[in-house]
Amino acid sequence: MSVKKVFEADQRLIETYLDAVWMEKGLSENTLSSYRRDLTQFAAWLNERGVALIDCRREELQQHLSWRFKEKLKASSTSRMLSCLRGFCRYLIREELIKEDPVLLIESPKKGRSLPKTLTEQDVVDLLEAPELNDPVQFRDRAMLEVLYATGLRVSELVGLQLHEINLNQGVIRVMGKGGKERLVPLGEEAIGWLLQYLRDVRPQLMGEQVGDVLFPSRRAQQMTRQTFWHRIKRHALVAGIEKPISPHVLRHAFATHLLNHGADLRVVQMLLGHSDLSTTQIYTHVAQHRLQSMHQQHHPRG
């Protein structure tokens, strides 16, 4: 059988599998397209070596993984391909089209944990100073950015803040985080100052005649969406001349990283971020290089 006919037979088999998995699991078109792409690319690689997809053995699969490694393809894409191939091979076995599963003893490559993107302290200052304070909406943005950087809140927690959840006398915010877990987060003097001025002079303008408890209302005196605030941050980053990719979550990362750089305890940062597991917070030790270097110089006998 020619390579072309082998590939056509593989394509028919792939489409039959996709029809079956769509009927069984109701997968989205995006997921099906991803499966189709991964299986088609693997089939094409096999066909170039004279092997039909249905005849693939563990040896060919291992050779393919070795090829992907040499090509420096991402571990995440290889893991996704193997996951797709596992489902495909289970289907072939169930339909009695193959007897042995070539993926059975193949381990997915370990994916390195990606480091969070962050900003320098000067980047944060530039971003905070970008909003025009004579515009009520931009003054609100400045207050939100100050609170976000001072507390490390998740963007959903920030836009969902209610008036009764802030206590400026004690300088704390009561936050309802993931899993309904409540935590108290200190604001700091700078954020308190901006909030006092915002509540006195700006929020009444934004609310107009509307009545509501949302701390940072939109132009329509409603709770702002996460997407809206993301666009607002991008706009201010452009004004500030920050070329790095930026989002509300990047400010959360900056909050954690800068705390560690200035000597904060990892457990304290864990509590402030609302992480249930310390291992989630430990990733920030990889980006808090300033503190690690200074600690090494200070404490190591040959630092």
Buried (B, 14 or more C-beta within 10 A) or exposed (E): EEEEEBBEBBBEBBBEBBEEBBEEEEBEEEBBEBBBEBBBEBBBBBBEEEBBBBEBEBEBBEBBBEEBEEEEBEBEEBBBBBBBBBBBBEBBBEEEEBEEBBBEEBEBBEEEEEEBBBBEEEBBEBBBEBBEEEEBBBBBBBBBBBBBBBBBBBBEBBBBBEEEBBEBEEBBBBBBBEEEEEBEBEBBEEBBBBBEBBBEEBBEEBEEEEEEEBBBBBEEBEBBEBEEBBEBBEBBBEBBEBEEEBBBBBBBBBBBBBBBBEEBEBEEBBBBBBBEEEEEBBBBBEBBEBBBEEEEEEEEEEE
